[in-house]
Amino acid sequence: MSIEISIFDPGKTYFGRKQFDCEHPVINKFVRESLPSQVKRQLSVAYVLTDSDQHDQFAGFFTIANHAIDMSALSALRLGSLPKKIPCARLVMLGVDKAYKGRDLGRRLMKQALAITQQSSTQMGCYGLYLDADPVAVGFYEKLGFLLLEGDKSPEPSPMFAAVGSIATSLRSSQ
Ligand SMILES: CC(C)(COP(=O)(O)OP(=O)(O)OC[C@H]1O[C@@H](n2cnc3c(N)ncnc32)[C@H](O)[C@@H]1OP(=O)(O)O)[C@@H](O)C(=O)NCCC(=O)NCCS
């Protein structure tokens, strides 16, 4: 298996994108129908995993965008005094096709998202990476160093955050 990660090109045809199946209906529909237009309209940037042994099959992806959260949302993390609005990145969507799950590819995508967040923070204010975790994925994100902001809100999505200050450690310890 030879899997590459690259920035998603909305003008390109990706083998298997229309059949993408990460076993999450909302994310599948997004990939099959909306991903190219989201990226074309600059609402998100996407990174995609392709399998060069399988005609560059679309094996997984994430989308990331600029975001801002209320300082009160971070109170559980006890980060000291902060301005009212906190600039951050937001992981919007993430999925690995069921044929590729359990091979560390979700972690590889998340490491890329964390590295982008870290890099962004050197170019403009970006305090960390925010996401709304699906109940089944909370444990996955915890392994990457994300903290729950309001506890586990299952069956609703749970807000989670990784502060830039902790990302270097997360990247090292999740290798
Ligand atoms: C969540 C998802 C991205 C994980 O991808 P994956 O490639 O199967 O995960 P990896 O193989 O990289 O797993 C990395 C680690 O997380 C663990 N893990 C994977 N999925 C997990 C889950 N749902 N809950 C808890 N831990 C999980 C793995 O066991 C592994 O840990 P280990 O190294 O200690 O063994 C994938 O299952 C998926 O696409 N799910 C459907 C879509 C979804 O829920 N997206 C997130 C919405 S917020």
The ligand as an ORCA input file, in Angstrom:
! r2SCAN-3c Opt
* xyz 0 1
  C     -12.391      8.200     13.026
  C     -11.588      7.738     11.795
  C     -11.168      8.969     10.996
  C     -10.354      6.969     12.288
  O      -9.565      6.603     11.165
  P      -8.621      5.305     11.144
  O      -7.709      5.443      9.995
  O      -9.452      4.088     11.219
  O      -7.837      5.470     12.533
  P      -6.287      5.110     12.815
  O      -5.984      3.753     12.275
  O      -5.423      6.225     12.359
  O      -6.304      5.071     14.420
  C      -5.361      5.786     15.215
  C      -5.601      5.399     16.657
  O      -6.924      5.779     17.069
  C      -7.668      4.629     17.482
  N      -9.031      4.799     16.980
  C      -9.455      4.761     15.705
  N     -10.779      4.992     15.655
  C     -11.187      5.195     16.938
  C     -12.440      5.501     17.522
  N     -13.543      5.638     16.793
  N     -12.491      5.648     18.867
  C     -11.379      5.502     19.629
  N     -10.143      5.236     19.125
  C     -10.066      5.084     17.788
  C      -6.958      3.435     16.872
  O      -7.179      2.261     17.615
  C      -5.513      3.898     16.911
  O      -5.011      3.776     18.224
  P      -3.686      2.904     18.562
  O      -2.582      3.426     17.697
  O      -3.476      3.149     20.003
  O      -4.057      1.511     18.209
  C     -12.412      6.761     10.899
  O     -12.860      5.672     11.675
  C     -13.606      7.396     10.222
  O     -13.505      7.852      9.086
  N     -14.797      7.359     10.874
  C     -16.039      7.822     10.268
  C     -16.072      9.312     10.107
  C     -15.911     10.027     11.440
  O     -16.399      9.614     12.483
  N     -15.213     11.182     11.350
  C     -14.975     12.034     12.484
  C     -16.135     12.936     12.637
  S     -15.841     14.140     13.935
*
